[in-house]
Amino acid sequence: MSFRIENKYKLEVGQLNKLYKFIYENSGKVLHKKRLINSIYLDNSEFSAYNDSIEGTVPRKKIRIRSYPEENKGDFNFEIKINSNEGKYKISNKKKNPNKILKNGFFDEKYGLCFANIEVSYLREYFELYGIRITVDNKIKYSKFDKKKLIPTNELAILEVKTNNIDQLNYIEEKFYFEKTRFSKYCNAIDEIYNLNS
């Protein structure tokens, strides 16, 4: 099991060119071609995963089915992302067909029976900077799981820095001038669609 630390930074879409310039001027490089990611999130009827994330409770989980619609069609990753006192890690299993989970739900030992409630789509770019993997997510859209149309969010992009080396994280933190955030796509979608936090 490999724990990692993640920092997130919030950008206006208009700041992306400034970020790209910063990456290339500091010898950054593209790690992977950009790709569309689609995630279906599951939670129980009490929205416990959402509430744990909002409150910063540890340990906490996010349960999702992730796919890459423009590649590997028919392949889905069933993922449980866990935040603990030691850091973050992810359990992932590849599935050819998630319909059983989508229809019957998934029983989690912490949250009980969880059903699909939110669908999130976004474009992800992958870079390496100062030996650290970073990703940039924009064109974020979401909907209730049973709705067909994904709704664009506000003009926002999320930069994530992921490493298991605290010294690397501190170093890159000194270089960035973007706003640090605890942004969660799942929680943001729940807030906008269900208005739980209003």
Secondary structure, DSSP 4 states (H G I P E B T S, - for coil): ---BEEEEEEEEGGGHHHHHHHHHHTT-EEEEEEEEEEEEEEE-TT-HHHHHHHHT-SSEEEEEEEE-TTSSTT-EEEEEEEEETTEEEEEEEEES--HHHHHH-EEETTTEEEEEEEEEEEEEEEEEETTEEEEEEEEEEEEETT-SPPEE-SSEEEEEEEES-HHHHHHHHHH--SEEE---HHHHHHHHHH-TT-
